[in-house]
Amino acid sequence: METKKPTNNKKSISGSTAISGNKTTKPKQTAIAETYKIRASNKRAHFEYFFIEKYKAGIILSGTEVKSVKSGKLNMSDAYCFFKDSELWVKNLHISEYERGGVYNHEPKNARKLLLNKRELKRLEQKIKERGLTIVPIEVLETERGYIKLEIALAKGKKAYDKRDSIKEKAQRRDFDRQASHND
């Protein structure tokens, strides 16, 4: 004996799926541009590396680490990324202890795991192995929803003459801005 499931012809208004007959359809998702607050940036990385590709990665943090990051108590100057067992980690990202953390406080320079898609992780790992590239943390961001993200870049080191060119360009830009502000 076959038993037929009753068909539900009602469409869900507030749910994520709509049932119509035997078909289940998902409503169209619109692309929402997410805005970020910059909590810290690695200025030294901009001076020492050319950025080839940039990624926004999630970062696993404890509660006291999140509170310290949101209050802006972190330092990225010595931070670097590395692979361990096909997982991406960031090391020397100094997040100061939370002043009200007590016994639940964290270690300031712990290695922290980064969250990316498997495809992105494999791609980054291959590029690091085959060429002389590295992964550098650029910025720590906070989303509208309160999540902390780390912007990382696949980077190539600059030579000494490249650094001099960067200094010249920066000085020319500064002079141009000064002249523009004096002319107004």
Salt bridges, closest charged atoms under 4 A:
GLU48 OE2 - ARG44 NH2 2.95
GLU53 OE2 - ARG123 NH2 3.11
GLU53 OE2 - LYS127 NZ 2.79
GLU65 OE2 - ARG112 NE 2.88
GLU87 OE2 - LYS113 NZ 3.13
GLU99 OE1 - LYS73 NZ 2.78
GLU125 OE2 - LYS129 NZ 4.00
GLU130 OE2 - ARG131 NE 3.83
GLU142 OE1 - ARG39 NH2 2.45
GLU142 OE2 - LYS70 NZ 3.90
ASP175 OD1 - ARG178 NH1 3.58
